[in-house]
Amino acid sequence: MNINAIPIVKMDGSKTSLADYSGKVILVVNVASRCGLAPQYATLETLQSTYKDRGFTVLGFPSNQFLQELGSNEAIEKFCSTTYGVSFPIFDRVRVNGRSEHPLYTELKKTKDAAGKSGRVSWNFEKFLILPSGEIMRFRPRTVPDDPAIIEAIEANLPG
């Protein structure tokens, strides 16, 4: 399946796809407001502000898969903007594992991490870096967004 053609839903209910971000370096992250890793929002926002004008974006996908997300899109949006000043796109809540998982995550989870493991998303804040070439890199939740491996991959693949 072409990952860029998979429909995704914005917080306002409108539909889009990764094709709208074609040619960019994209960091897809399953986020959760009440997770102990939520401070990663601040680092994700720093990446967004540092690289957005150079062809990069963070895309946040709230998930209550691990029972740590707020109950509505409005509450999530308010939390993200007031607590961390998030300016990157946050989408409608998704499931990242199981029978009702979002098709985007079905495709992303085929990607192996640095240890050679693919499969289930292990926790909130798992990161998938999608390069303009279509290559996908996977980083587990405890890998911070500004880890040197992520920064090097972003900088090496920014357009022009």
C-alpha positions in Angstrom: 0.0 0.0 0.0 1.2 3.5 -0.8 1.6 5.2 2.6 1.0 8.6 1.1 -2.5 7.6 -0.1 -3.8 6.5 3.3 -6.5 8.8 4.4 -5.9 10.6 7.7 -8.3 12.8 9.6 -7.5 16.2 11.0 -8.7 17.3 14.4 -11.5 19.4 12.7 -12.8 16.3 10.9 -11.4 17.1 7.5 -9.6 14.4 5.6 -6.1 14.6 4.2 -3.2 12.2 3.6 0.6 12.2 3.8 0.6 13.2 0.1 0.0 16.8 1.4 3.4 16.6 2.9 5.1 15.2 -0.1 8.8 16.0 -0.5 9.2 16.8 3.2 10.9 14.9 6.0 8.1 13.8 8.3 8.3 12.7 11.9 5.1 10.8 12.8 4.6 10.3 16.5 1.8 8.7 18.5 1.3 11.1 21.3 -0.5 11.0 24.6 -1.1 14.0 26.9 -1.0 12.1 30.2 2.0 10.0 29.5 5.2 10.3 31.4 6.9 10.9 28.1 4.7 13.9 27.3 7.6 16.4 27.9 8.8 15.1 24.5 6.2 17.5 23.1 8.6 20.4 23.9 11.4 18.8 22.0 9.1 17.9 19.1 8.0 21.6 19.0 11.7 22.7 19.0 12.3 20.4 16.0 9.3 21.8 14.3 10.4 25.4 14.8 14.0 24.7 13.8 13.3 22.8 10.6 9.8 23.7 9.4 11.0 26.3 6.9 13.5 23.8 5.5 11.0 21.0 4.5 10.3 19.2 7.7 7.2 18.6 9.9 6.2 16.7 12.9 2.8 15.0 12.7 1.2 14.1 16.0 -1.3 11.3 16.2 -3.0 11.1 19.7 -3.7 7.6 20.8 -5.5 6.3 23.9 -4.2 2.9 23.2 -2.2 2.9 26.4 -5.0 4.7 28.4 -3.1 8.0 28.7 -4.8 10.4 26.3 -7.5 13.0 27.0 -11.1 12.2 26.0 -11.7 14.7 23.2 -9.9 16.4 20.3 -10.7 19.8 21.9 -9.1 18.8 25.2 -6.0 17.4 23.4 -5.7 20.5 21.3 -6.0 22.8 24.3 -3.4 20.7 26.3 -0.9 20.7 23.4 -1.2 24.5 22.7 -1.3 25.7 26.3 1.1 23.3 27.9 3.7 23.0 25.2 2.9 25.6 22.6 2.5 23.0 19.9 2.3 24.4 16.4 2.8 21.2 14.4 -0.3 19.3 13.1 -2.1 17.1 15.6 -4.6 14.7 14.0 -7.7 12.8 15.2 -7.2 10.1 17.8 -6.1 6.8 16.4 -5.4 3.2 17.5 -1.9 2.1 16.8 -2.2 -1.6 17.5 -4.8 -4.3 17.2 -7.8 -5.1 15.0 -9.0 -1.5 14.9 -5.6 0.1 14.3 -5.3 2.9 11.8 -4.0 1.8 8.4 -1.2 4.3 8.6 0.1 2.4 11.6 -0.4 -1.0 9.9 2.1 0.2 7.3 4.5 2.1 9.6 4.8 -0.9 12.0 6.4 -3.0 9.2 9.5 -0.8 9.7 12.3 -2.3 11.8 13.9 -0.3 14.6 17.7 -0.1 15.2 17.6 -3.5 16.8 15.9 -5.1 13.8 12.5 -5.4 15.4 9.2 -4.5 13.7 5.7 -5.0 14.9 3.6 -3.5 17.6 4.0 0.1 18.8 5.4 -0.5 22.3 4.2 2.8 24.0 3.4 6.4 23.4 5.8 8.6 21.6 7.1 6.0 19.2 8.6 7.8 16.2 8.6 7.1 12.5 10.8 9.3 10.4 9.5 9.3 6.8 12.1 10.6 4.3 11.3 12.2 0.9 12.7 9.0 -0.7 10.0 7.0 1.0 12.4 5.3 3.4 11.1 5.0 6.9 13.2 4.9 10.1 11.7 3.8 13.4 12.7 5.1 16.9 11.2 3.6 20.0 9.5 5.8 22.7 12.5 6.4 25.0 14.6 7.7 22.1 14.3 11.4 22.5 13.2 13.5 19.5 16.6 15.3 19.4 18.6 12.1 19.6 21.7 12.5 17.3 20.5 9.7 15.0 17.2 11.5 14.4 18.8 14.9 13.9 21.4 13.5 11.5 18.7 11.8 9.4 16.5 14.9 9.3 19.4 17.2 8.3 20.8 14.7 5.7 17.4 14.5 4.0 16.0 18.0 4.0 15.0 19.1 0.5 17.4 21.4 -1.4 
